[in-house]
């Protein structure tokens, strides 16, 4: 199949051990101790930076996905659950 992305310098994505993606051009991914995705967001995770388009994931003990909760992060830093009418 080959490389799906035109990235000869391999700088557009950063991977962790086991092939888990940590950072892409605009998304950052966070994992729990069991190496399951628990959060992805746009923006930076610094103290003064705001996360945008934040998605949080939860997992059952058997490793199956419980659900995901898309969040809207306000300019004040407050995260509110996204409602169906928020999607344009």
QUIMOWO-V708436 format. One record per residue. N is the residue number from 0. PHI is phi in radians with two decimals (NA if undefined). Layout:
# QUIMOWO-V708436
N:PHI, N:PHI
This chain:
# QUIMOWO-V708436
0:NA, 1:1.48, 2:-1.39, 3:-1.44, 4:-2.12, 5:-1.41, 6:-2.50, 7:-1.10, 8:-1.50, 9:0.96, 10:-1.99, 11:-1.40, 12:-2.37, 13:-2.11, 14:-2.00, 15:-1.72, 16:-1.03, 17:1.41, 18:1.42, 19:-1.32, 20:-1.36, 21:-1.84, 22:-2.60, 23:-2.01, 24:-0.98, 25:-2.16, 26:-1.91, 27:-2.10, 28:-2.10, 29:-2.11, 30:-2.21, 31:-1.56, 32:-1.15, 33:-1.60, 34:1.16, 35:-1.79, 36:-1.09, 37:-2.03, 38:-2.79, 39:-2.40, 40:-2.73, 41:-1.71, 42:1.67, 43:-1.92, 44:-1.74, 45:-1.21, 46:-1.09, 47:-1.73, 48:-1.68, 49:-1.81, 50:-1.42, 51:-2.14, 52:0.85, 53:-1.47, 54:-2.05, 55:-2.03, 56:-2.09, 57:-2.26, 58:-2.28, 59:-1.37, 60:-1.11, 61:-1.50, 62:1.58, 63:-1.52, 64:-1.22, 65:-1.35, 66:-3.12, 67:-2.08, 68:-2.23, 69:-1.23, 70:-2.09, 71:-1.81, 72:-1.75, 73:-1.35, 74:-1.04, 75:-1.35, 76:1.67, 77:-1.28, 78:-1.77, 79:-2.07, 80:-1.09, 81:-1.39, 82:-1.75, 83:-0.95, 84:-1.38, 85:-1.36, 86:-1.47, 87:-1.56
